[in-house]
């Protein structure tokens, strides 16, 4: 597969998950809310399904987006 398409596929999946959960984090009132597990599971799935040679990229992008969701929740 074309490498550019692989990057695009990963970032597209990350964007879909981010968009899905951005509204949810504003409703969460506790760090122990079970919705955090659902959010993390969605992002973990993206990293796990990335091609081996792109797992580092996928993992870093996942961390960035989950961190942003957490920052939005905290502030």
PDB file of N, CA, C and O in Angstrom, chain B, residues numbered from 101:
ATOM      1  N   UNK B 101       0.845  -1.183   0.000  1.00  0.00           N
ATOM      2  CA  UNK B 101       0.000   0.000   0.000  1.00  0.00           C
ATOM      3  C   UNK B 101       0.889   1.246   0.000  1.00  0.00           C
ATOM      4  O   UNK B 101       1.983   1.243   0.565  1.00  0.00           O
ATOM      5  N   UNK B 102       0.416   2.273  -0.622  1.00  0.00           N
ATOM      6  CA  UNK B 102       1.124   3.546  -0.667  1.00  0.00           C
ATOM      7  C   UNK B 102       1.261   4.099   0.755  1.00  0.00           C
ATOM      8  O   UNK B 102       0.283   4.193   1.497  1.00  0.00           O
ATOM      9  N   UNK B 103       2.481   4.458   1.112  1.00  0.00           N
ATOM     10  CA  UNK B 103       2.753   4.935   2.473  1.00  0.00           C
ATOM     11  C   UNK B 103       1.904   6.149   2.845  1.00  0.00           C
ATOM     12  O   UNK B 103       1.453   6.261   3.985  1.00  0.00           O
ATOM     13  N   UNK B 104       1.686   7.050   1.903  1.00  0.00           N
ATOM     14  CA  UNK B 104       0.857   8.232   2.195  1.00  0.00           C
ATOM     15  C   UNK B 104      -0.561   7.821   2.570  1.00  0.00           C
ATOM     16  O   UNK B 104      -1.180   8.429   3.444  1.00  0.00           O
ATOM     17  N   UNK B 105      -1.069   6.799   1.915  1.00  0.00           N
ATOM     18  CA  UNK B 105      -2.414   6.317   2.229  1.00  0.00           C
ATOM     19  C   UNK B 105      -2.457   5.679   3.614  1.00  0.00           C
ATOM     20  O   UNK B 105      -3.466   5.777   4.311  1.00  0.00           O
ATOM     21  N   UNK B 106      -1.378   5.033   4.011  1.00  0.00           N
ATOM     22  CA  UNK B 106      -1.326   4.442   5.349  1.00  0.00           C
ATOM     23  C   UNK B 106      -1.368   5.530   6.420  1.00  0.00           C
ATOM     24  O   UNK B 106      -2.103   5.414   7.400  1.00  0.00           O
ATOM     25  N   UNK B 107      -0.581   6.583   6.233  1.00  0.00           N
ATOM     26  CA  UNK B 107      -0.613   7.708   7.177  1.00  0.00           C
ATOM     27  C   UNK B 107      -2.009   8.332   7.211  1.00  0.00           C
ATOM     28  O   UNK B 107      -2.552   8.614   8.279  1.00  0.00           O
ATOM     29  N   UNK B 108      -2.566   8.535   6.051  1.00  0.00           N
ATOM     30  CA  UNK B 108      -3.901   9.133   5.958  1.00  0.00           C
ATOM     31  C   UNK B 108      -4.932   8.257   6.673  1.00  0.00           C
ATOM     32  O   UNK B 108      -5.805   8.771   7.373  1.00  0.00           O
ATOM     33  N   UNK B 109      -4.834   6.952   6.500  1.00  0.00           N
ATOM     34  CA  UNK B 109      -5.765   6.042   7.160  1.00  0.00           C
ATOM     35  C   UNK B 109      -5.681   6.122   8.671  1.00  0.00           C
ATOM     36  O   UNK B 109      -6.703   6.117   9.356  1.00  0.00           O
ATOM     37  N   UNK B 110      -4.468   6.197   9.191  1.00  0.00           N
ATOM     38  CA  UNK B 110      -4.287   6.298  10.645  1.00  0.00           C
ATOM     39  C   UNK B 110      -4.855   7.608  11.165  1.00  0.00           C
ATOM     40  O   UNK B 110      -5.625   7.616  12.125  1.00  0.00           O
ATOM     41  N   UNK B 111      -4.485   8.701  10.544  1.00  0.00           N
ATOM     42  CA  UNK B 111      -4.934   9.997  11.050  1.00  0.00           C
ATOM     43  C   UNK B 111      -6.445  10.160  10.883  1.00  0.00           C
ATOM     44  O   UNK B 111      -7.089  10.839  11.684  1.00  0.00           O
ATOM     45  N   UNK B 112      -7.001   9.549   9.860  1.00  0.00           N
ATOM     46  CA  UNK B 112      -8.455   9.589   9.677  1.00  0.00           C
ATOM     47  C   UNK B 112      -9.155   8.859  10.817  1.00  0.00           C
ATOM     48  O   UNK B 112     -10.139   9.361  11.360  1.00  0.00           O
ATOM     49  N   UNK B 113      -8.663   7.687  11.182  1.00  0.00           N
ATOM     50  CA  UNK B 113      -9.256   6.936  12.289  1.00  0.00           C
ATOM     51  C   UNK B 113      -9.110   7.692  13.603  1.00  0.00           C
ATOM     52  O   UNK B 113     -10.029   7.708  14.422  1.00  0.00           O
ATOM     53  N   UNK B 114      -7.962   8.311  13.801  1.00  0.00           N
ATOM     54  CA  UNK B 114      -7.753   9.097  15.019  1.00  0.00           C
ATOM     55  C   UNK B 114      -8.720  10.280  15.055  1.00  0.00           C
ATOM     56  O   UNK B 114      -9.305  10.571  16.099  1.00  0.00           O
ATOM     57  N   UNK B 115      -8.887  10.953  13.940  1.00  0.00           N
ATOM     58  CA  UNK B 115      -9.794  12.095  13.884  1.00  0.00           C
ATOM     59  C   UNK B 115     -11.230  11.668  14.181  1.00  0.00           C
ATOM     60  O   UNK B 115     -11.950  12.366  14.896  1.00  0.00           O
ATOM     61  N   UNK B 116     -11.652  10.520  13.632  1.00  0.00           N
ATOM     62  CA  UNK B 116     -13.004  10.032  13.890  1.00  0.00           C
ATOM     63  C   UNK B 116     -13.204   9.760  15.387  1.00  0.00           C
ATOM     64  O   UNK B 116     -14.241  10.112  15.949  1.00  0.00           O
ATOM     65  N   UNK B 117     -12.225   9.141  16.018  1.00  0.00           N
ATOM     66  CA  UNK B 117     -12.323   8.854  17.448  1.00  0.00           C
ATOM     67  C   UNK B 117     -12.318  10.157  18.251  1.00  0.00           C
ATOM     68  O   UNK B 117     -13.087  10.304  19.202  1.00  0.00           O
ATOM     69  N   UNK B 118     -11.465  11.090  17.876  1.00  0.00           N
ATOM     70  CA  UNK B 118     -11.389  12.375  18.576  1.00  0.00           C
ATOM     71  C   UNK B 118     -12.723  13.111  18.471  1.00  0.00           C
ATOM     72  O   UNK B 118     -13.249  13.616  19.463  1.00  0.00           O
ATOM     73  N   UNK B 119     -13.249  13.161  17.274  1.00  0.00           N
ATOM     74  CA  UNK B 119     -14.524  13.844  17.039  1.00  0.00           C
ATOM     75  C   UNK B 119     -15.657  13.163  17.808  1.00  0.00           C
ATOM     76  O   UNK B 119     -16.541  13.835  18.339  1.00  0.00           O
ATOM     77  N   UNK B 120     -15.629  11.838  17.866  1.00  0.00           N
ATOM     78  CA  UNK B 120     -16.649  11.076  18.585  1.00  0.00           C
ATOM     79  C   UNK B 120     -16.636  11.403  20.084  1.00  0.00           C
ATOM     80  O   UNK B 120     -17.692  11.486  20.711  1.00  0.00           O
ATOM     81  N   UNK B 121     -15.463  11.586  20.643  1.00  0.00           N
ATOM     82  CA  UNK B 121     -15.342  11.701  22.098  1.00  0.00           C
ATOM     83  C   UNK B 121     -15.184  13.129  22.610  1.00  0.00           C
ATOM     84  O   UNK B 121     -15.245  13.344  23.820  1.00  0.00           O
ATOM     85  N   UNK B 122     -14.986  14.092  21.753  1.00  0.00           N
ATOM     86  CA  UNK B 122     -14.744  15.462  22.233  1.00  0.00           C
ATOM     87  C   UNK B 122     -15.935  16.006  23.027  1.00  0.00           C
ATOM     88  O   UNK B 122     -15.742  16.747  23.991  1.00  0.00           O
ATOM     89  N   UNK B 123     -17.131  15.657  22.644  1.00  0.00           N
ATOM     90  CA  UNK B 123     -18.300  16.099  23.392  1.00  0.00           C
ATOM     91  C   UNK B 123     -18.486  15.341  24.696  1.00  0.00           C
ATOM     92  O   UNK B 123     -19.007  15.880  25.672  1.00  0.00           O
ATOM     93  N   UNK B 124     -18.062  14.110  24.701  1.00  0.00           N
ATOM     94  CA  UNK B 124     -18.203  13.269  25.888  1.00  0.00           C
ATOM     95  C   UNK B 124     -17.380  13.795  27.054  1.00  0.00           C
ATOM     96  O   UNK B 124     -17.849  13.796  28.193  1.00  0.00           O
ATOM     97  N   UNK B 125     -16.159  14.242  26.782  1.00  0.00           N
ATOM     98  CA  UNK B 125     -15.283  14.645  27.886  1.00  0.00           C
ATOM     99  C   UNK B 125     -15.845  15.830  28.666  1.00  0.00           C
ATOM    100  O   UNK B 125     -15.559  15.978  29.854  1.00  0.00           O
ATOM    101  N   UNK B 126     -16.633  16.665  28.016  1.00  0.00           N
ATOM    102  CA  UNK B 126     -17.207  17.802  28.736  1.00  0.00           C
ATOM    103  C   UNK B 126     -18.302  17.356  29.705  1.00  0.00           C
ATOM    104  O   UNK B 126     -18.684  18.112  30.599  1.00  0.00           O
ATOM    105  N   UNK B 127     -18.804  16.137  29.533  1.00  0.00           N
ATOM    106  CA  UNK B 127     -19.843  15.600  30.411  1.00  0.00           C
ATOM    107  C   UNK B 127     -19.270  14.782  31.574  1.00  0.00           C
ATOM    108  O   UNK B 127     -19.978  14.494  32.539  1.00  0.00           O
ATOM    109  N   UNK B 128     -18.006  14.416  31.484  1.00  0.00           N
ATOM    110  CA  UNK B 128     -17.384  13.581  32.499  1.00  0.00           C
ATOM    111  C   UNK B 128     -17.038  14.422  33.725  1.00  0.00           C
ATOM    112  O   UNK B 128     -16.446  15.495  33.608  1.00  0.00           O
ATOM    113  N   UNK B 129     -17.414  13.922  34.899  1.00  0.00           N
ATOM    114  CA  UNK B 129     -17.160  14.667  36.137  1.00  0.00           C
ATOM    115  C   UNK B 129     -16.178  13.971  37.062  1.00  0.00           C
ATOM    116  O   UNK B 129     -15.830  14.508  38.114  1.00  0.00           O
ATOM    117  N   UNK B 130     -15.725  12.779  36.684  1.00  0.00           N
ATOM    118  CA  UNK B 130     -14.844  12.022  37.561  1.00  0.00           C
ATOM    119  C   UNK B 130     -13.785  11.283  36.741  1.00  0.00           C
ATOM    120  O   UNK B 130     -14.056  10.792  35.645  1.00  0.00           O
ATOM    121  N   UNK B 131     -12.591  11.215  37.291  1.00  0.00           N
ATOM    122  CA  UNK B 131     -11.517  10.482  36.620  1.00  0.00           C
ATOM    123  C   UNK B 131     -11.806   8.986  36.570  1.00  0.00           C
ATOM    124  O   UNK B 131     -11.191   8.267  35.782  1.00  0.00           O
ATOM    125  N   UNK B 132     -12.719   8.514  37.389  1.00  0.00           N
ATOM    126  CA  UNK B 132     -13.065   7.092  37.399  1.00  0.00           C
ATOM    127  C   UNK B 132     -14.287   6.774  36.541  1.00  0.00           C
ATOM    128  O   UNK B 132     -14.761   5.638  36.531  1.00  0.00           O
ATOM    129  N   UNK B 133     -14.791   7.763  35.829  1.00  0.00           N
ATOM    130  CA  UNK B 133     -15.925   7.548  34.923  1.00  0.00           C
ATOM    131  C   UNK B 133     -15.555   6.468  33.908  1.00  0.00           C
ATOM    132  O   UNK B 133     -14.485   6.523  33.302  1.00  0.00           O
ATOM    133  N   UNK B 134     -16.426   5.505  33.726  1.00  0.00           N
ATOM    134  CA  UNK B 134     -16.133   4.375  32.831  1.00  0.00           C
ATOM    135  C   UNK B 134     -16.020   4.794  31.371  1.00  0.00           C
ATOM    136  O   UNK B 134     -15.509   4.031  30.551  1.00  0.00           O
ATOM    137  N   UNK B 135     -16.480   5.968  31.040  1.00  0.00           N
ATOM    138  CA  UNK B 135     -16.349   6.432  29.654  1.00  0.00           C
ATOM    139  C   UNK B 135     -14.896   6.667  29.262  1.00  0.00           C
ATOM    140  O   UNK B 135     -14.555   6.623  28.080  1.00  0.00           O
ATOM    141  N   UNK B 136     -14.035   6.916  30.252  1.00  0.00           N
ATOM    142  CA  UNK B 136     -12.609   7.061  29.938  1.00  0.00           C
ATOM    143  C   UNK B 136     -12.058   5.766  29.356  1.00  0.00           C
ATOM    144  O   UNK B 136     -11.236   5.793  28.440  1.00  0.00           O
ATOM    145  N   UNK B 137     -12.509   4.633  29.889  1.00  0.00           N
ATOM    146  CA  UNK B 137     -12.051   3.348  29.367  1.00  0.00           C
ATOM    147  C   UNK B 137     -12.494   3.174  27.917  1.00  0.00           C
ATOM    148  O   UNK B 137     -11.716   2.712  27.082  1.00  0.00           O
ATOM    149  N   UNK B 138     -13.717   3.536  27.619  1.00  0.00           N
ATOM    150  CA  UNK B 138     -14.213   3.452  26.236  1.00  0.00           C
ATOM    151  C   UNK B 138     -13.384   4.337  25.310  1.00  0.00           C
ATOM    152  O   UNK B 138     -13.027   3.931  24.205  1.00  0.00           O
ATOM    153  N   UNK B 139     -13.085   5.539  25.768  1.00  0.00           N
ATOM    154  CA  UNK B 139     -12.280   6.463  24.964  1.00  0.00           C
ATOM    155  C   UNK B 139     -10.901   5.871  24.708  1.00  0.00           C
ATOM    156  O   UNK B 139     -10.439   5.824  23.569  1.00  0.00           O
ATOM    157  N   UNK B 140     -10.254   5.424  25.769  1.00  0.00           N
ATOM    158  CA  UNK B 140      -8.904   4.855  25.618  1.00  0.00           C
ATOM    159  C   UNK B 140      -8.917   3.597  24.765  1.00  0.00           C
ATOM    160  O   UNK B 140      -8.008   3.387  23.961  1.00  0.00           O
ATOM    161  N   UNK B 141      -9.933   2.759  24.926  1.00  0.00           N
ATOM    162  CA  UNK B 141     -10.032   1.547  24.114  1.00  0.00           C
ATOM    163  C   UNK B 141     -10.145   1.876  22.631  1.00  0.00           C
ATOM    164  O   UNK B 141      -9.529   1.208  21.801  1.00  0.00           O
ATOM    165  N   UNK B 142     -10.925   2.900  22.289  1.00  0.00           N
ATOM    166  CA  UNK B 142     -11.049   3.303  20.885  1.00  0.00           C
ATOM    167  C   UNK B 142      -9.687   3.696  20.304  1.00  0.00           C
ATOM    168  O   UNK B 142      -9.333   3.291  19.197  1.00  0.00           O
ATOM    169  N   UNK B 143      -8.943   4.480  21.058  1.00  0.00           N
ATOM    170  CA  UNK B 143      -7.633   4.913  20.577  1.00  0.00           C
ATOM    171  C   UNK B 143      -6.612   3.777  20.586  1.00  0.00           C
ATOM    172  O   UNK B 143      -5.786   3.683  19.678  1.00  0.00           O
ATOM    173  N   UNK B 144      -6.660   2.921  21.596  1.00  0.00           N
ATOM    174  CA  UNK B 144      -5.749   1.768  21.642  1.00  0.00           C
ATOM    175  C   UNK B 144      -5.956   0.856  20.441  1.00  0.00           C
ATOM    176  O   UNK B 144      -4.999   0.306  19.895  1.00  0.00           O
ATOM    177  N   UNK B 145      -7.217   0.699  20.032  1.00  0.00           N
ATOM    178  CA  UNK B 145      -7.530  -0.131  18.872  1.00  0.00           C
ATOM    179  C   UNK B 145      -6.849   0.401  17.612  1.00  0.00           C
ATOM    180  O   UNK B 145      -6.369  -0.374  16.785  1.00  0.00           O
ATOM    181  N   UNK B 146      -6.811   1.702  17.475  1.00  0.00           N
ATOM    182  CA  UNK B 146      -6.174   2.316  16.299  1.00  0.00           C
ATOM    183  C   UNK B 146      -4.688   1.997  16.293  1.00  0.00           C
ATOM    184  O   UNK B 146      -4.137   1.590  15.271  1.00  0.00           O
ATOM    185  N   UNK B 147      -4.045   2.182  17.427  1.00  0.00           N
ATOM    186  CA  UNK B 147      -2.615   1.885  17.503  1.00  0.00           C
ATOM    187  C   UNK B 147      -2.347   0.402  17.234  1.00  0.00           C
ATOM    188  O   UNK B 147      -1.425   0.056  16.496  1.00  0.00           O
ATOM    189  N   UNK B 148      -3.145  -0.455  17.829  1.00  0.00           N
ATOM    190  CA  UNK B 148      -2.935  -1.898  17.676  1.00  0.00           C
ATOM    191  C   UNK B 148      -3.131  -2.363  16.233  1.00  0.00           C
ATOM    192  O   UNK B 148      -2.479  -3.311  15.797  1.00  0.00           O
ATOM    193  N   UNK B 149      -4.013  -1.712  15.499  1.00  0.00           N
ATOM    194  CA  UNK B 149      -4.295  -2.147  14.128  1.00  0.00           C
ATOM    195  C   UNK B 149      -3.378  -1.504  13.087  1.00  0.00           C
ATOM    196  O   UNK B 149      -3.459  -1.834  11.904  1.00  0.00           O
ATOM    197  N   UNK B 150      -2.519  -0.600  13.514  1.00  0.00           N
ATOM    198  CA  UNK B 150      -1.598   0.057  12.573  1.00  0.00           C
ATOM    199  C   UNK B 150      -0.577  -0.961  12.058  1.00  0.00           C
ATOM    200  O   UNK B 150      -0.196  -1.885  12.777  1.00  0.00           O
ATOM    201  N   UNK B 151      -0.142  -0.784  10.820  1.00  0.00           N
ATOM    202  CA  UNK B 151       0.922  -1.655  10.308  1.00  0.00           C
ATOM    203  C   UNK B 151       2.151  -1.551  11.217  1.00  0.00           C
ATOM    204  O   UNK B 151       2.416  -0.500  11.800  1.00  0.00           O
ATOM    205  N   UNK B 152       2.875  -2.626  11.325  1.00  0.00           N
ATOM    206  CA  UNK B 152       4.019  -2.694  12.250  1.00  0.00           C
ATOM    207  C   UNK B 152       4.976  -1.511  12.083  1.00  0.00           C
ATOM    208  O   UNK B 152       5.438  -0.939  13.070  1.00  0.00           O
ATOM    209  N   UNK B 153       5.268  -1.149  10.846  1.00  0.00           N
ATOM    210  CA  UNK B 153       6.232  -0.079  10.596  1.00  0.00           C
ATOM    211  C   UNK B 153       5.668   1.317  10.896  1.00  0.00           C
ATOM    212  O   UNK B 153       6.382   2.313  10.787  1.00  0.00           O
ATOM    213  N   UNK B 154       4.377   1.384  11.277  1.00  0.00           N
ATOM    214  CA  UNK B 154       3.763   2.678  11.575  1.00  0.00           C
ATOM    215  C   UNK B 154       3.213   2.732  13.009  1.00  0.00           C
ATOM    216  O   UNK B 154       2.554   3.703  13.381  1.00  0.00           O
ATOM    217  N   UNK B 155       3.477   1.707  13.802  1.00  0.00           N
ATOM    218  CA  UNK B 155       2.946   1.675  15.163  1.00  0.00           C
ATOM    219  C   UNK B 155       3.475   2.828  16.015  1.00  0.00           C
ATOM    220  O   UNK B 155       2.736   3.384  16.827  1.00  0.00           O
ATOM    221  N   UNK B 156       4.727   3.184  15.839  1.00  0.00           N
ATOM    222  CA  UNK B 156       5.272   4.297  16.632  1.00  0.00           C
ATOM    223  C   UNK B 156       4.542   5.592  16.304  1.00  0.00           C
ATOM    224  O   UNK B 156       4.150   6.331  17.207  1.00  0.00           O
ATOM    225  N   UNK B 157       4.358   5.869  15.028  1.00  0.00           N
ATOM    226  CA  UNK B 157       3.641   7.065  14.604  1.00  0.00           C
ATOM    227  C   UNK B 157       2.214   7.043  15.155  1.00  0.00           C
ATOM    228  O   UNK B 157       1.753   8.027  15.733  1.00  0.00           O
ATOM    229  N   UNK B 158       1.526   5.927  14.976  1.00  0.00           N
ATOM    230  CA  UNK B 158       0.147   5.812  15.449  1.00  0.00           C
ATOM    231  C   UNK B 158       0.094   6.011  16.964  1.00  0.00           C
ATOM    232  O   UNK B 158      -0.784   6.713  17.467  1.00  0.00           O
ATOM    233  N   UNK B 159       1.019   5.403  17.683  1.00  0.00           N
ATOM    234  CA  UNK B 159       1.045   5.533  19.133  1.00  0.00           C
ATOM    235  C   UNK B 159       1.256   6.964  19.590  1.00  0.00           C
ATOM    236  O   UNK B 159       0.596   7.430  20.518  1.00  0.00           O
ATOM    237  N   UNK B 160       2.172   7.657  18.940  1.00  0.00           N
ATOM    238  CA  UNK B 160       2.438   9.053  19.307  1.00  0.00           C
ATOM    239  C   UNK B 160       1.236   9.944  19.009  1.00  0.00           C
ATOM    240  O   UNK B 160       0.903  10.826  19.801  1.00  0.00           O
ATOM    241  N   UNK B 161       0.594   9.721  17.884  1.00  0.00           N
ATOM    242  CA  UNK B 161      -0.573  10.527  17.530  1.00  0.00           C
ATOM    243  C   UNK B 161      -1.752  10.227  18.456  1.00  0.00           C
ATOM    244  O   UNK B 161      -2.509  11.130  18.814  1.00  0.00           O
ATOM    245  N   UNK B 162      -1.905   8.976  18.836  1.00  0.00           N
ATOM    246  CA  UNK B 162      -2.945   8.595  19.785  1.00  0.00           C
ATOM    247  C   UNK B 162      -2.710   9.304  21.113  1.00  0.00           C
ATOM    248  O   UNK B 162      -3.635   9.890  21.675  1.00  0.00           O
ATOM    249  N   UNK B 163      -1.477   9.254  21.618  1.00  0.00           N
ATOM    250  CA  UNK B 163      -1.165   9.915  22.884  1.00  0.00           C
ATOM    251  C   UNK B 163      -1.469  11.411  22.832  1.00  0.00           C
ATOM    252  O   UNK B 163      -2.016  11.974  23.780  1.00  0.00           O
ATOM    253  N   UNK B 164      -1.120  12.031  21.747  1.00  0.00           N
ATOM    254  CA  UNK B 164      -1.376  13.462  21.587  1.00  0.00           C
ATOM    255  C   UNK B 164      -2.868  13.770  21.689  1.00  0.00           C
ATOM    256  O   UNK B 164      -3.263  14.712  22.375  1.00  0.00           O
ATOM    257  N   UNK B 165      -3.681  12.990  21.020  1.00  0.00           N
ATOM    258  CA  UNK B 165      -5.114  13.255  20.995  1.00  0.00           C
ATOM    259  C   UNK B 165      -5.794  12.901  22.315  1.00  0.00           C
ATOM    260  O   UNK B 165      -6.693  13.619  22.754  1.00  0.00           O
ATOM    261  N   UNK B 166      -5.386  11.824  22.944  1.00  0.00           N
ATOM    262  CA  UNK B 166      -5.948  11.478  24.253  1.00  0.00           C
ATOM    263  C   UNK B 166      -5.540  12.540  25.280  1.00  0.00           C
ATOM    264  O   UNK B 166      -6.342  12.923  26.131  1.00  0.00           O
ATOM    265  N   UNK B 167      -4.308  13.009  25.199  1.00  0.00           N
ATOM    266  CA  UNK B 167      -3.855  14.075  26.097  1.00  0.00           C
ATOM    267  C   UNK B 167      -4.702  15.331  25.904  1.00  0.00           C
ATOM    268  O   UNK B 167      -5.069  15.984  26.881  1.00  0.00           O
ATOM    269  N   UNK B 168      -5.009  15.666  24.681  1.00  0.00           N
ATOM    270  CA  UNK B 168      -5.832  16.852  24.416  1.00  0.00           C
ATOM    271  C   UNK B 168      -7.239  16.675  25.003  1.00  0.00           C
ATOM    272  O   UNK B 168      -7.797  17.608  25.581  1.00  0.00           O
ATOM    273  N   UNK B 169      -7.804  15.480  24.850  1.00  0.00           N
ATOM    274  CA  UNK B 169      -9.123  15.231  25.448  1.00  0.00           C
ATOM    275  C   UNK B 169      -9.063  15.372  26.967  1.00  0.00           C
ATOM    276  O   UNK B 169      -9.961  15.950  27.580  1.00  0.00           O
ATOM    277  N   UNK B 170      -8.002  14.841  27.568  1.00  0.00           N
ATOM    278  CA  UNK B 170      -7.865  14.949  29.021  1.00  0.00           C
ATOM    279  C   UNK B 170      -7.691  16.406  29.433  1.00  0.00           C
ATOM    280  O   UNK B 170      -8.273  16.828  30.432  1.00  0.00           O
ATOM    281  N   UNK B 171      -6.918  17.172  28.702  1.00  0.00           N
ATOM    282  CA  UNK B 171      -6.734  18.593  29.033  1.00  0.00           C
ATOM    283  C   UNK B 171      -8.051  19.358  28.946  1.00  0.00           C
ATOM    284  O   UNK B 171      -8.338  20.218  29.779  1.00  0.00           O
ATOM    285  N   UNK B 172      -8.851  19.034  27.924  1.00  0.00           N
ATOM    286  CA  UNK B 172     -10.157  19.684  27.788  1.00  0.00           C
ATOM    287  C   UNK B 172     -11.057  19.316  28.976  1.00  0.00           C
ATOM    288  O   UNK B 172     -11.831  20.146  29.451  1.00  0.00           O
ATOM    289  N   UNK B 173     -10.953  18.082  29.447  1.00  0.00           N
ATOM    290  CA  UNK B 173     -11.760  17.646  30.579  1.00  0.00           C
ATOM    291  C   UNK B 173     -11.335  18.375  31.852  1.00  0.00           C
ATOM    292  O   UNK B 173     -12.184  18.787  32.642  1.00  0.00           O
ATOM    293  N   UNK B 174     -10.039  18.535  32.053  1.00  0.00           N
ATOM    294  CA  UNK B 174      -9.529  19.140  33.283  1.00  0.00           C
ATOM    295  C   UNK B 174      -9.763  20.646  33.358  1.00  0.00           C
ATOM    296  O   UNK B 174      -9.802  21.209  34.452  1.00  0.00           O
ATOM    297  N   UNK B 175      -9.918  21.298  32.224  1.00  0.00           N
ATOM    298  CA  UNK B 175     -10.029  22.769  32.250  1.00  0.00           C
ATOM    299  C   UNK B 175     -11.371  23.222  31.826  1.00  0.00           C
ATOM    300  O   UNK B 175     -11.634  24.424  31.791  1.00  0.00           O
TER     301      UNK B 175
END
